[in-house]
Amino acid sequence: MERDKTLTAPTLFRWQSINPTSSRYRFYSVSLGIDLWGEVFIVKHWGRIGTRGQRQFVWAQAGELSQIVEQIQRERKLHGYRPIGIIK
């Protein structure tokens, strides 16, 4: 895998979907990082607000990162999530 030289610090994208009438209190986050071997990875974290939720780790080529994050952003918007922050 090719190392992404522009990614020097973890990056975090966060979304929430809150609808009290349907008891919907959900979060979704995506963080980007580099492991000990210099490989780029993505951590998807989702669940009900106030719980530990679930996590999935995905290793990807550096060039695929923006495509993966853009796809996740589209999916979150379609499912009623709103962005609540980007931390770089």
C-alpha positions as semicolon CSV with decimal commas, in nm:
position;residue;x (nm);y (nm);z (nm)
1;M;0,000;0,000;0,000
2;E;0,108;0,351;-0,072
3;R;0,154;0,576;0,231
4;D;-0,046;0,900;0,239
5;K;0,214;1,168;0,306
6;T;-0,051;1,438;0,362
7;L;-0,209;1,258;0,658
8;T;0,004;1,357;0,956
9;A;-0,258;1,365;1,233
10;P;-0,578;1,175;1,300
11;T;-0,887;1,319;1,133
12;L;-1,238;1,271;1,270
13;F;-1,574;1,318;1,094
14;R;-1,890;1,303;1,311
15;W;-2,265;1,283;1,240
16;Q;-2,580;1,253;1,452
17;S;-2,938;1,154;1,382
18;I;-3,181;1,261;1,654
19;N;-3,559;1,225;1,636
20;P;-3,725;1,212;1,982
21;T;-4,068;1,117;1,844
22;S;-3,930;0,792;1,704
23;S;-3,677;0,744;1,989
24;R;-3,390;0,775;1,742
25;Y;-3,062;0,890;1,900
26;R;-2,777;0,771;1,679
27;F;-2,418;0,870;1,613
28;Y;-2,171;0,782;1,341
29;S;-1,805;0,877;1,316
30;V;-1,516;0,806;1,084
31;S;-1,156;0,859;1,186
32;L;-0,848;0,833;0,968
33;G;-0,504;0,739;1,091
34;I;-0,172;0,572;1,021
35;D;-0,070;0,246;1,189
36;L;0,276;0,151;1,317
37;W;0,382;0,029;0,972
38;G;0,279;0,350;0,796
39;E;-0,040;0,206;0,647
40;V;-0,351;0,423;0,628
41;F;-0,666;0,298;0,801
42;I;-1,023;0,410;0,867
43;V;-1,222;0,343;1,185
44;K;-1,601;0,350;1,147
45;H;-1,782;0,391;1,481
46;W;-2,162;0,392;1,514
47;G;-2,443;0,325;1,757
48;R;-2,697;0,477;1,992
49;I;-2,584;0,796;2,166
50;G;-2,469;0,710;2,519
51;T;-2,355;0,357;2,432
52;R;-2,016;0,216;2,331
53;G;-2,147;0,138;1,986
54;Q;-1,970;-0,077;1,730
55;R;-1,644;-0,031;1,541
56;Q;-1,508;-0,149;1,211
57;F;-1,147;-0,105;1,096
58;V;-1,076;-0,070;0,723
59;W;-0,729;-0,052;0,566
60;A;-0,722;0,131;0,233
61;Q;-0,493;0,270;-0,032
62;A;-0,411;0,637;0,025
63;G;-0,590;0,733;-0,296
64;E;-0,909;0,555;-0,186
65;L;-0,955;0,750;0,138
66;S;-1,138;1,048;-0,006
67;Q;-1,368;0,822;-0,211
68;I;-1,455;0,613;0,096
69;V;-1,523;0,919;0,313
70;E;-1,735;1,083;0,039
71;Q;-1,940;0,762;0,005
72;I;-1,996;0,752;0,382
73;Q;-2,101;1,120;0,381
74;R;-2,360;1,050;0,108
75;E;-2,495;0,747;0,297
76;R;-2,522;0,936;0,625
77;K;-2,712;1,220;0,456
78;L;-2,953;0,974;0,293
79;H;-3,021;0,816;0,635
80;G;-3,104;1,148;0,800
81;Y;-2,775;1,218;0,977
82;R;-2,641;1,572;1,006
83;P;-2,272;1,658;1,036
84;I;-2,168;1,782;1,380
85;G;-1,796;1,827;1,332
86;I;-1,472;1,763;1,155
87;I;-1,154;1,756;1,363
88;K;-0,813;1,759;1,195
